[in-house]
Amino acid sequence: MLAFRILVDIALKALSAAINDPTTAVLAIDQFAPTIARGGQTVSAHRRDGG
C-alpha cells in the first residue's frame, strides 16, 4: 500500500504548477494502473461467487 501511495504522490507532484511534468505523471500512473485493474477483477469475481 505504501508503494501505491508513493506513486500517487509522484504523479500529483509532477502535475503541480511548479513542476508541470506530465510525462512523469503518466509514467507513475502506468505503474499503478495494473494494480487497480487487478483489484477490480477481484471484486467482480467475489460478487459473482455470491460473496
N, C-alpha and C positions, 0 to 999 in steps of 0.2 A: 504494500500500500504506500509505503514511503517513496518508492521509485516513481509511482504514478503521480504523487503529489509534486515531486521534484520536476518531472516533465511538464506538468501543468504550469508550475511557476516559471519554468524556462519559456514556455510558449507565451504566457501572459507578459512577461518582461520584454520578450522580443517584439511584441506588438505595441509596447508603450510608446508614447510620443518622443521620449528621449532617445530610445534605441532604434525603433522603427526598422526591424529586421524581419520581414515576412518569411524569408527563406528558412531561418532558424525556427520560426513558429510552425511552419508546415512540417519541417523535419521532426520536431518534437511531437506534433500531433500524429504523424505517421508511425511513431514508435509506440504510442499507447492505443491507437485505433484497433489493432488486433485484439488487445485485451478487452476492450469494450465489446467488440463483436462476440468474443467467446462468452463473455458474461451474459449477453442477450440470448445466446443459444442455450446456455444452461438454464436460464429462467424459462424459456419456451419449452424445453424438454421437461422440466419439472411440472409445468402446468398441464402438459399433455398426459403425464402419468397420473394426474389427479391429485398431486401433492400440493 
